[in-house]
Amino acid sequence: MLVYFSIIGTGTIACIHAVVNAAASGHFELSKDSALAEFTSGTSDQSSSERGHALASTGAMQVLSNNTAAAGEIEGAGTDDAQNSHFICFVHVNGQLYELDGRTKDDEGVAFPVSHGPTSAESFVTDAAKVGEGKSTKRISLSF
């Protein structure tokens, strides 16, 4: 599983998690000359924390994140107005459903993936929705 924790917008991180893990699972290939393919190949042997630091210091990903935020799809994205917006990602890796949320941290303050048990390609969306549904009672809004 490829996990990236960084200061770049949580929507961008959620998208990176989804795209990179789907590509790593063989669902498609990243364009070899894309910024994401270059970044992932250059950091694939690093820990989650190291990848997060690399992501925070790479200009290409920050530019992509800023451009997406500036596109106006989410009101206040990329500004202090977006403080109540937070994105997480669910991924299917080796038959397990994982939640990737930079706010889930251990006692030392290090973010980590949370396993929600077994899943399959056929049940992934339903399984992730069940976990998300449980979270919607704790947060103001939930969007898929």
Secondary structure by P-SEA (a helix, b strand, c coil): cccccccccaaaaaaaaaaaaaaaacccccccccaaaaaaaacccccaaaaaaaaaacaaaaaaaaaaaaccccccccccccccbbbbbbbbcccbbbbbbccccccccbbbbbbcccccccaaaaaaaaaaaaaaaacccccc
